[in-house]
Amino acid sequence: MKIVIAGAGEMGSHLARMLSGNGHEITIIDKEQKLLSEVGGLADVLCIEGDSTTFAVLRKASVRRSDLFIAVNHEENDNIVSAMLAKKLGARKSIARIDNNEYLEPNNKEMFIDMGIDYLFYPEKVAAREVINLLGHTSTSEYVDFSSGKLSLVVFRLEPASSLVGQSVEGFDDEQTAPSFRTVAITRGGQTIIPRRGEMYMEGDLIYIIARQDAVREIMELSGRSNIRIKNMMILGGSRIGIRIAMELQDEVNIKLVDYNAEKAYRLAETLERTLIINEDGRNTEAMMEEGLANMDAFVAVTGRSETNILAAMLAKRLGVKKVIAEVENLNYINLAESIGIDTIVNKKLVTASNIFRFTMSTDVQAIKCLTGSDAEVMEFIVKPNSPATKARIRDLELPEDVMIGGIVRGDKVFIAVENTEINAYDRVVVFAMPASVGRVGTYFN
């Protein structure tokens, strides 16, 4: 697939590296030569210096031959203009990053489609939604629903108290009673593995489980941690993510939002009527303790600096806050943040990658989620008639070693996949795959 990316900032460069590793032909456009040089040194891409809102530069990038145009410039208006022009010049699909939730309202989205923009994405809104979802499942690191909640991906780290520690991984054979969940991956020591027969759970493992809806509560108990009800929460950072979280939860939860910028704090106080706004530096340990950090049920650090978020999250953990979430945009810091005990990491690049990656799939993927604690993706497919998956049991499909089918939804029935399971046409199938196989796993269901 030929893909043109407008914008070589953090998000554009991450997309370029991710997509070029999947065999796509990538062209990236930016006004700044320095940014292009950095991307060019990290990924196999064609770099074009210039303004992506001009016809000349878009023609130079051969947009007319592109299968996908992705606009991720810093300026929202640049993204809208360049995506619109790219579609008019011949791009098959054109998508743009935005910073305005108003554009996503149904009637307004139709206007952008009429202008030629196929898809708008707002990373901060999706990231805020992830945080809110996780605050409802406090014993997990990540939680994703598939097939309208009939199947869920539950991710958590095994605490010493977990009954799974020292047990063998199950779910390979048909049992007398159909399994209600299955472990599809384990991250251990920074490496993600697909479990095979004989694999054992170890303390500290980050485990990925596909579960039926009726088994989610049971699985959360297996983590060794109890689910808690959030009554008091502190948010560090009046960022777009922080504001959206506060707006959606302030009627249900007692929220304190801390921001070091006095002018912004005054504006936030006018916008968030039921949230207590505090003008303070989150790096000031004494000030945070005076504001009652130790009494919080949850702490969410979403300033624009990964370092500040990590340090503040460490303080919250040390003071005994039960659920700690930090935005870490520097991908190199994610393993560090997880290793020091931060419960959940949020990263807008990975959120965006999940939104965009499905546009690059040659098969019809219903949903895709790029996971924070792993390089892997979890995907949901609808099985086409006469596809390879319908012609043999799972054990005989010869799936790649780094792919595992977790669950199947067939009408109102939900199955956890085992090796003898047969897949039918029109089943919804949830699949876990490592990067090397993501591009070809869809061929089994198409």
C-alpha positions, 0 to 999 in steps of 0.5 A: 500500500502507498501511504502519504503522511503529512506531518513528521512530528512525534505522531507522524514519525511513529506512524512512519516507523510502524507502517514501514515495518509492515511492507508499505511504501511510505512518503512523509511531508513536513516543512522542517528538514530537521524532523524529516532527517530524524524520521529518515534515519529511523524508517525506510521512508521517502521524505519531502520538504514542504507545505502539505496544504499546497498543490505542488507539494502534494503532487510531488508526493504523488498523492494521486497514486496513494491508497491512504493519506494521513494528516497529522500536522500540529495545526488542525486547519492544516490537517483538514485542508491537506486531507481535503486536497489529497482526496480531490487529487486522487487519494483513495482514502484521506484521514485527518487528526483534529483537536475539536470535539465539535467536528465529531458530532454526527451532522458535522461529520457528514459535512467533512465526508462531503468535503472528501475526508473519510475519517476524523480522529481526535486522539485526546478524546479516545485517550480520555475515554480509555482512562474513564473505562479503566477507572471502572475496572481498577484492577486491570492495566487495560480493558477493551470490549469487542463485539458490543461487550460479548468478549473482552480483553483484560490485561493485568499484572500478576501480584504475589497474592494471585492464585495463578502464580506458579500455575500452568497456562490452560486453554489448549484442549477441549474440556468437559465444560467450555472455558470462559476465558483464555490467556492469549499472551504474556509479557515478561521481562519486556518480551511478549510471548504467545503461551504454549503447552507447559507455560507457567504463570510467574509473579510480575507477569503482565497477562492478556486474557480474552474472556466472555462477559460473564467471566470478567469479574472472576478474572479480575479476582485472579489478578490478586487485586480487588476492584475499588469504587472511585470516590475521590480522584486527582488529575494532574494537568489541565490538558485536553485529556485531563479536561475531558476526564473531569467533564465526564466524571465530575458529576459522579466523582469528587475531583481535584484538578491540579495545573501549574499555570495560573491563567489556565487554572482560572479558565478551567475553574469557569469551565469545570464547575463541579471540579476543584481547580488547584494552581500548583506544581505537581512536582512539589511533593509537599504541596501535593500531600497538602492537597490530599493526594494520599486520600485519593482513590485514583490519580491520573497524570496527564501533563504534557511532560512524560517525566513529570507524569512518571514522577508524580505517579511514583509519588502517588503509588508511594502514598498508597493511591490504589489506581494510578494512571500516567500519560507517557508519550515518550515510547522509550519510557513505557517499560520504565514506567511499568517496571516501577509499578504504575498501574496503567500507561496511556499513550496518544501515539498508540491510541492513534495507531489503533485508529489508523492501522485498520485502514492499512489492512487488506482485509475487513477488520472490525476493530484493532487495538495496539497494546501499550505493554506490548508490540502486539495488536488484538483484532476483531474480524468477521469471517467471510464465507469460504475463507481458509478459517472455515475449512479446518479446525483451529489446530489445523489452520497452520496459523503463524506461531505468534498468532492466537485466536482468543474468542468467537461470537456466533450470533448470541453464542460466545465461545473461547477458542481451543484447538479443536474449535471450528470457525463458521462463516460470519463468526466474529473472531478476536485474534491476538497477533505479534507485529510480524504477522499482523499484515497477513493474519487477515487472509485466514478470515477473508 
